[in-house]
Amino acid sequence: MSAISMILVIIVAFFAGMEGILDEFQLHQPLVSCTLIGLATGQLTAGLILGGSLQMIALGWANIGAAVAPDAALASVASAIILVQGGQGTKGIGSAIAIAIPLAVAGLFLTMIVRTITVAIIHIMDAAAEKGNYRTINMWQVVCICLQGLRIAIPAALLLVIPAAQVRAMLESMPAWLSDGMAIGGGMVVAVGYAMVINMMASSEVWPFFAIGFAVAALSELTLIAIGTIGLSLALMYLKLDEGGNGNGGDSGNNNTGDPLGDILDDY
């Protein structure tokens, strides 16, 4: 891996670490961070597939109050780096997914350390607030969020220091029963994410689109852009027909169908 690629990966890891707490631009989501790392290292396809698979696992992960979800940032960044360093391409995605699960738990330990440090910083900010020194408060806020970025950037840099040959040798030394078992287990966990998506789609208004998607996906000659265009067109037709069926286009959003997703579409 070139020096420029390493720098770009560390930058992605840094912003992903901050986003793991901010939840503002969603850069910590596996689909985004893995794709960016794949793009930076010249393995866009492998990074995109890994990110999509991990995203299905992380669908149910969310920060609720002071309770922090498993660390999607460290899981996605570290597994993407291991995938790139391993040099197995898309063949190593199963192992990378299995490695990502314990990494997500390890990320919780790292964020606990950072949050413990920030407690002392909060006392400094309290003292500055008593003096009305807002500039100092803002500075320490930036320091705290940068610590969260370093929480992911430092492990990413350490993984990049490990020679790619050693990572590749480690992955290749795994016995077949272990690598196959990790791939199967990772696939089963991803299936839970698909089940969550299907559960959200379980309504009379959305099931037809779900069935049409399966039928269209079987046409291998269609590109992703073509499939996306068809999906957008169907959605627009649905919105237009639904607006006409309500009899009052201006008040269509006030008609509660009992289905949350249908109500959201009506609002749009």
C-alpha positions in Angstrom: 0.0 0.0 0.0 1.4 3.4 -1.0 2.0 6.2 1.6 -0.7 8.3 0.1 -3.2 5.5 0.5 -2.2 5.0 4.1 -2.7 8.7 4.8 -6.1 8.7 3.2 -7.1 5.6 5.2 -6.0 7.2 8.5 -8.0 10.4 7.6 -11.1 8.2 6.9 -10.6 6.4 10.2 -10.2 9.7 12.1 -13.5 11.1 10.7 -15.2 7.8 11.2 -14.2 7.9 14.9 -15.7 11.3 15.4 -18.9 10.4 13.6 -19.3 7.4 15.8 -20.2 9.9 18.5 -21.6 12.8 16.5 -24.0 10.7 14.3 -24.3 13.7 12.0 -22.9 12.8 8.6 -22.9 9.0 9.1 -19.3 8.6 8.0 -18.9 5.9 10.6 -21.4 3.6 8.9 -19.8 0.6 7.3 -21.2 1.2 3.9 -19.5 4.7 3.8 -16.2 4.0 5.6 -15.5 0.6 4.0 -16.3 2.1 0.6 -14.0 5.1 1.2 -11.1 2.8 2.3 -11.7 0.6 -0.7 -11.5 3.7 -2.9 -8.4 5.0 -1.2 -6.6 1.6 -1.6 -7.7 0.8 -5.1 -10.1 -2.0 -4.0 -13.4 -0.3 -4.4 -15.4 -3.4 -5.2 -14.2 -5.4 -2.2 -14.7 -2.4 0.1 -18.2 -1.8 -1.2 -19.3 -5.4 -0.8 -17.8 -5.5 2.7 -19.4 -2.3 3.7 -22.8 -3.4 2.4 -22.6 -6.7 4.3 -21.5 -5.0 7.5 -24.2 -2.4 7.1 -26.9 -5.1 7.2 -25.4 -6.3 10.6 -25.2 -2.7 12.0 -28.8 -1.8 11.1 -30.0 -2.3 14.6 -27.0 -0.5 16.2 -27.8 2.9 17.6 -26.7 5.2 20.4 -29.5 5.7 22.9 -28.7 8.4 25.4 -25.6 7.4 27.3 -25.8 3.8 26.1 -23.3 3.4 23.2 -23.9 0.8 20.5 -21.2 -1.6 19.4 -18.6 0.4 17.6 -19.4 0.3 13.9 -16.5 2.7 13.2 -13.7 0.4 14.5 -15.4 -2.7 13.1 -15.7 -1.3 9.6 -12.3 0.5 9.4 -10.3 -2.3 10.9 -12.0 -5.1 8.9 -11.6 -3.1 5.7 -7.9 -2.6 6.4 -7.4 -6.3 7.1 -9.3 -7.2 3.9 -7.0 -4.9 1.9 -3.8 -6.0 3.6 -4.8 -9.7 3.2 -4.9 -9.3 -0.6 -7.6 -11.9 -1.0 -10.1 -9.5 -2.6 -13.7 -10.4 -2.4 -12.8 -14.0 -1.3 -11.7 -12.6 2.1 -14.9 -10.8 2.8 -16.4 -13.7 4.9 -13.3 -13.7 7.2 -13.3 -9.9 7.4 -17.0 -9.8 8.5 -16.3 -12.4 11.2 -13.4 -10.3 12.5 -15.5 -7.2 12.6 -17.8 -8.5 15.3 -15.2 -8.8 18.1 -13.7 -5.5 16.9 -17.1 -3.8 17.5 -17.0 -4.9 21.1 -13.3 -3.8 21.4 -14.3 -0.4 20.2 -16.7 -0.1 23.2 -13.7 -0.5 25.5 -11.7 2.2 23.6 -14.6 4.7 23.8 -14.9 4.0 27.5 -11.3 5.0 28.0 -11.8 8.2 25.9 -15.0 9.1 27.8 -13.2 8.7 31.1 -10.6 11.1 29.9 -13.2 13.6 28.8 -14.7 13.6 32.4 -11.6 15.4 33.6 -11.8 17.8 30.6 -15.4 18.5 31.5 -14.3 19.8 34.9 -11.8 22.1 33.1 -14.7 23.4 30.9 -16.8 24.0 34.0 -14.1 26.1 35.5 -13.8 28.1 32.2 -17.6 28.5 32.2 -17.6 30.1 35.6 -15.1 32.7 34.2 -17.2 33.2 31.1 -14.3 32.0 28.9 -16.2 30.6 26.0 -13.2 30.3 23.8 -11.6 27.8 26.2 -14.8 25.8 26.3 -15.0 25.6 22.5 -11.3 24.5 22.3 -11.8 21.7 24.8 -14.9 20.5 23.0 -12.8 20.2 19.8 -10.2 18.3 21.8 -12.7 15.9 23.1 -14.1 15.1 19.7 -10.6 14.8 18.2 -9.9 12.2 20.9 -12.8 10.1 19.6 -11.2 10.4 16.1 -7.8 9.3 17.4 -9.6 6.3 19.0 -10.1 4.8 15.5 -7.2 6.5 13.7 -4.5 5.1 16.0 -5.6 1.4 15.7 -5.9 1.9 12.0 -2.3 3.2 11.8 -1.1 0.3 13.8 -2.8 -2.1 11.4 -1.3 -0.4 8.4 2.2 -0.8 10.0 1.8 -4.6 9.9 3.3 -5.8 6.7 0.8 -7.0 4.2 2.6 -10.3 3.8 2.1 -11.1 7.5 -1.6 -10.4 7.3 -1.9 -12.5 4.1 0.0 -15.3 5.7 -2.2 -15.2 8.8 -5.4 -15.4 6.8 -4.0 -18.2 4.6 -2.8 -20.2 7.6 -6.4 -20.5 8.9 -7.7 -24.0 8.5 -10.6 -24.5 6.1 -13.0 -25.4 8.9 -12.3 -22.1 10.7 -12.4 -19.8 7.6 -15.5 -21.6 6.2 -17.2 -21.4 9.6 -16.4 -17.7 10.0 -17.9 -17.1 6.5 -21.0 -19.0 7.3 -21.4 -17.3 10.7 -20.9 -13.9 9.1 -23.5 -14.7 6.5 -26.0 -15.8 9.2 -25.6 -12.5 11.0 -26.1 -10.5 7.8 -29.4 -12.4 7.3 -30.6 -10.8 10.6 -30.2 -7.4 8.9 -32.2 -8.5 5.9 -34.9 -9.8 8.2 -35.1 -6.4 9.9 -35.5 -4.7 6.5 -38.2 -7.1 5.4 -40.0 -6.6 8.7 -40.0 -2.8 8.0 -41.4 -3.5 4.5 -44.1 -5.8 5.6 -47.1 -3.8 4.4 -49.6 -4.0 1.6 -48.3 -0.8 0.1 -44.6 -1.9 -0.2 -44.8 -5.7 -0.9 -45.5 -5.2 -4.6 -42.3 -3.2 -5.0 -40.4 -5.9 -3.1 -41.7 -8.5 -5.5 -41.0 -6.4 -8.6 -37.4 -5.9 -7.3 -36.8 -9.6 -7.2 -38.2 -10.0 -10.8 -36.1 -7.1 -12.1 -32.9 -8.3 -10.4 -33.1 -11.5 -12.4 -32.6 -9.6 -15.6 -28.8 -9.6 -15.5 -28.4 -7.3 -18.6 -29.7 -4.4 -16.6 -27.1 -2.2 -14.9 -27.5 -0.9 -11.3 -28.2 2.6 -12.8 -31.1 1.1 -14.9 -32.5 -0.7 -11.9 -32.3 2.4 -9.8 -34.0 4.4 -12.5 -36.8 1.9 -12.7 -37.2 2.0 -8.9 -37.3 5.8 -8.8 -39.9 5.8 -11.6 -42.1 3.3 -9.8 -41.8 5.4 -6.6 -42.8 8.5 -8.4 -45.8 6.8 -10.0 -46.8 5.4 -6.7 -46.7 8.9 -5.1 -48.7 10.4 -8.0 -51.4 7.7 -8.0 -51.6 7.8 -4.2 -52.1 11.6 -4.4 -54.8 11.2 -6.9 -56.5 8.4 -5.0 -56.8 10.6 -1.9 -59.0 13.0 -3.8 -57.2 16.0 -2.3 -53.6 16.4 -3.3 -52.9 19.2 -0.9 -54.1 17.3 2.1 -52.7 13.9 1.1 -50.3 13.9 4.0 -53.1 14.1 6.5 -54.5 10.7 5.5 -53.2 8.2 8.0 -53.1 4.7 6.4 -51.8 3.0 9.6 -48.5 2.1 7.9 -45.5 4.3 9.0 -43.7 4.0 5.8 -46.8 4.8 3.8 -47.4 7.9 5.9 -43.8 9.0 5.3 -44.2 8.6 1.5 -47.5 10.5 1.7 -45.7 13.4 3.5 -43.2 13.5 0.6 
